[in-house]
Amino acid sequence: MSSSFKFKCFQHIIFILNVFAVTTILSSSTDDSSFNNFLDIAKSPEIFDWMINIRRKIHENPELAYQEFETSKLVRSELDKMGIPYKHPVALTGVIGFIGTGLSPFIALR
């Protein structure tokens, strides 16, 4: 597996985890103006440090394609911490997190 493919996979994981974290923070607020602060929250030192920590954990344990058992466990652990429901396993190591009402419009991230 090429290093560019691994990097793309890593980018996708970090993006998804970041979206989950920020969405959870925003969903706890009843103020509609919270959505105007989305980028500020994403740039906050806490979120930044959290993303670096996740990245380091993933890099400490490289895994082959379709054998990402520890990465899957890490993603599920982070989803559990945020109280986000998910479906697992999907294609052996995949995880699908569910955010929002489930009503349209909806989006899938990879």
C-alpha positions as CSV (number, residue, x, y, z in Angstrom):
1,M,0.0,0.0,0.0
2,S,1.5,3.4,-1.0
3,S,2.2,6.1,1.5
4,S,-0.1,8.5,-0.4
5,F,-3.0,6.1,-0.1
6,K,-2.3,5.7,3.7
7,F,-2.2,9.5,4.0
8,K,-5.6,9.9,2.2
9,C,-7.1,7.3,4.5
10,F,-5.7,9.2,7.5
11,Q,-7.1,12.5,6.2
12,H,-10.6,11.0,5.8
13,I,-10.5,9.6,9.4
14,I,-9.4,12.9,10.9
15,F,-12.0,14.8,8.9
16,I,-14.8,12.4,10.0
17,L,-13.7,12.5,13.7
18,N,-13.5,16.3,13.6
19,V,-17.0,16.6,12.1
20,F,-18.3,14.3,14.8
21,A,-16.7,16.3,17.6
22,V,-17.8,19.7,16.3
23,T,-21.4,18.5,15.6
24,T,-21.6,17.1,19.1
25,I,-20.5,20.4,20.6
26,L,-23.0,22.3,18.4
27,S,-25.9,20.0,19.1
28,S,-25.6,20.6,22.8
29,S,-26.4,24.3,22.2
30,T,-30.0,25.6,21.7
31,D,-28.8,28.9,20.3
32,D,-29.0,29.1,16.5
33,S,-26.0,31.5,16.5
34,S,-23.8,28.6,17.4
35,F,-23.7,27.6,13.8
36,N,-22.1,30.9,13.0
37,N,-19.2,30.0,15.3
38,F,-18.5,26.6,13.6
39,L,-15.1,27.6,12.3
40,D,-14.1,29.2,15.6
41,I,-14.9,25.9,17.4
42,A,-13.1,23.8,14.8
43,K,-10.0,26.1,15.3
44,S,-10.1,26.0,19.1
45,P,-7.0,24.7,20.9
46,E,-9.0,21.9,22.5
47,I,-10.2,20.5,19.1
48,F,-6.8,21.0,17.6
49,D,-5.0,19.1,20.4
50,W,-7.7,16.4,20.2
51,M,-7.1,15.9,16.5
52,I,-3.3,15.8,17.0
53,N,-3.7,13.2,19.7
54,I,-5.9,11.0,17.4
55,R,-3.4,11.4,14.5
56,R,-0.6,10.3,16.8
57,K,-2.5,7.2,18.0
58,I,-3.2,6.2,14.4
59,H,0.4,6.7,13.4
60,E,1.7,4.7,16.4
61,N,-0.2,1.7,15.1
62,P,-0.1,1.4,11.3
63,E,-2.4,-1.2,9.8
64,L,-2.9,-2.8,6.5
65,A,-6.0,-2.1,4.3
66,Y,-9.0,-4.1,5.5
67,Q,-7.2,-5.0,8.7
68,E,-7.7,-1.7,10.6
69,F,-8.9,-3.3,13.8
70,E,-7.2,-0.9,16.2
71,T,-8.2,2.1,14.1
72,S,-11.8,0.9,14.2
73,K,-11.6,0.4,17.9
74,L,-10.2,4.0,18.3
75,V,-13.0,5.5,16.2
76,R,-15.6,3.6,18.2
77,S,-14.1,4.7,21.4
78,E,-14.1,8.3,20.4
79,L,-17.8,8.0,19.2
80,D,-18.6,6.4,22.6
81,K,-17.0,9.3,24.4
82,M,-19.1,11.7,22.4
83,G,-22.3,9.7,22.8
84,I,-22.7,9.2,19.1
85,P,-24.5,6.0,18.1
86,Y,-22.9,3.9,15.4
87,K,-23.1,0.6,13.5
88,H,-20.2,-1.8,13.6
89,P,-19.0,-3.9,11.9
90,V,-19.4,-2.7,8.4
91,A,-17.2,-4.6,5.9
92,L,-15.4,-6.1,8.9
93,T,-13.7,-3.0,10.3
94,G,-15.9,-0.2,9.1
95,V,-17.9,2.1,11.4
96,I,-21.0,4.2,10.5
97,G,-21.7,7.0,13.0
98,F,-25.2,8.5,13.2
99,I,-25.7,12.2,13.9
100,G,-28.9,14.2,13.7
101,T,-32.5,13.2,13.3
102,G,-32.1,10.7,10.4
103,L,-34.5,12.8,8.4
104,S,-33.6,14.3,5.1
105,P,-31.6,16.1,4.1
106,F,-28.7,13.9,5.1
107,I,-25.1,13.3,4.1
108,A,-22.7,10.4,4.1
109,L,-19.0,11.1,4.7
110,R,-16.2,8.7,3.9
